[in-house]
Amino acid sequence: MKLSMPRFDQAPVLVVGDVMLDRYWHGGTSRISPEAPVPVVKVEQIEDRPGGAANVALNIAALGAPASLVGVTGDDEAADSLANSLKGAGVRALFQRIAHQPTIVKLRVMSRHQQLLRIDFEEPFATDALALGEQVDELLEGIKVLVLSDYGKGALKNHQVLIQAARARGIPVLADPKGKDFSIYRGASLITPNLSEFETIVGGCADEHELVSKGAQLMHDLDLGALLVTRGEHGMTLLRPDHPALHLPARAREVFDVTGAGDTVISTLAAAIAAGEELPHAVALANLAAGIVVGKLGTAAISAPELRRAIQREEGSERGVLGLEQLLLAVDDARAHKEKIVFTNGCFDILHAGHVTYLEQARAQGDRLIVAVNDDASVSRLKGPGRPINSVDRRMAVLAGLGAVDWVISFAEGTPENLLREVKPDVLVKGGDYGIEQVVGADIVTAYGGTVKVLGLVENSSTTAIVEKIRKSE
């Protein structure tokens, strides 16, 4: 299954559900309390993060999709902290604030990246379901996906009103279910229980065959468009009526903290579907995203550059020969990680020791090296009949195999000026004994604040000389 980065900027999503504040107290521990056999934590940092439905909306916004959020909070400092965090992340948050009830806060005491204690502050909310339903109904205009993020805390009182309102407008409804009664999600386009939640409803599953069979029956009974069961280290399984089951393996390289992984799955699914992705592709993207977020500490969002890099790794485009679109995505991702982009170009017809030394020196000018290669027609115009000796595909393949080279791309023009305008490298490097003002494209790079460097050539290393020597020996 070939993956690509969706146009998340054109994918507005509305999230409705239980919002909460994840609060972290970080500090060191060096002694045991004299009052009880417990560690003493000297709190050095307090950190607030949006949790629950707020984390879902935050994840959607972090991917670059327009995100709106409807939820219920108290009228207190925790609600203010949530609102400020979400506003800063670009989420449009509309809270039904209830006086004399606390915003749900989950306080975690952390030391040396380990959770020592969790304290929950919460009471069931007396939600005004009618007012919330009317608010959601007004907000559905222009929305492409509705997400119900249900933690069973009281924000969602009448699921069917919301599901039917969205369905009447042709808007897909995704639900992250909770509890022992999934009938409240009847008619949803997709629900995303984890394996434990799924087995609470249908009973234990001895193997994948039984999971698929019981899942199919659940979809039939509840008129569901699809069912995605997340299965921890065993990945996830997508079930759809009249389609074979799709089993995807877990993608995590290292599991550090599973907090919020379910939020990441449904948020990536929602944003991808809103961007027009087919469901299997959206699930594959969500699987990649979940593999990233479980490697982070605590409730965390996955960013668009992180997902883009995972896609590139999946498609083998993290390094190597790329087209222009792939290269621009790779460069954007590198810049998001504060990496300096170096650019050089040439024919590289017969790769020799001088080329290798030069490219290593070029790479040393930054973090990522792009090598732009003249295509065959361009080389022939520059070097004359009989050149190139090696086709552009072979030249690029050899260059891509060098440790100093990150990305290789070809160009058909006589100069790489068009590429330079597109890529805008931080450093343009050329080899030779001429001045910077003589380097082709130097004016383009310096105009936007880039740097141009000229590296000396390695003596007795010339492709033309090698070609002449070979021809004379024939």
Number of C-alpha atoms within 10 A of each C-alpha: 8 8 16 16 18 22 16 22 14 15 23 23 26 26 28 27 26 24 30 27 23 23 22 21 19 21 17 15 14 9 11 12 11 9 6 8 8 11 15 16 19 14 15 10 10 11 11 18 20 27 25 22 26 31 26 33 36 33 29 35 28 22 25 21 28 21 27 25 24 25 23 27 26 20 17 15 11 20 23 14 15 24 19 15 18 23 13 10 15 19 23 19 21 16 18 18 17 17 11 9 16 20 26 25 20 17 18 20 19 21 20 10 13 14 15 13 11 12 11 11 12 15 12 12 20 13 19 15 16 12 11 21 20 13 14 22 14 8 14 20 11 12 19 23 25 27 29 26 29 22 18 14 20 19 26 24 21 15 19 16 15 24 24 16 17 22 15 8 13 11 20 20 26 27 25 23 21 18 13 12 10 16 13 15 25 20 20 28 20 27 25 25 20 18 19 13 18 27 17 12 14 14 13 14 15 8 8 12 11 13 21 21 13 19 25 19 13 19 21 14 12 15 16 19 19 22 25 25 23 24 17 16 12 13 17 23 22 23 24 20 16 7 8 10 19 15 16 18 15 17 19 19 10 11 15 15 16 18 16 21 26 22 28 30 27 28 33 29 29 33 34 27 24 26 22 15 20 11 17 17 17 24 25 25 25 25 24 25 28 28 24 24 28 24 17 17 16 23 23 25 27 21 19 22 21 19 22 24 19 22 21 20 12 15 13 12 20 21 18 20 24 19 13 16 9 17 22 15 19 22 21 17 20 18 16 13 11 10 15 17 22 25 26 21 20 17 25 21 22 17 16 13 12 15 20 17 13 19 24 15 16 28 22 13 18 15 16 22 26 28 24 23 26 27 22 22 18 19 25 16 13 14 13 11 9 8 19 23 14 15 14 22 14 13 23 26 13 15 23 21 13 13 11 21 20 22 25 26 23 24 21 13 15 13 17 19 17 13 18 18 13 11 18 21 25 21 22 28 26 23 20 13 10 12 9 17 10 10 17 14 19 21 15 16 20 15 9 12 12 17 16 21 16 17 15 13 16 15 7 10 14 17 17 13 11 13 14 11 11 10 9 7 6 5
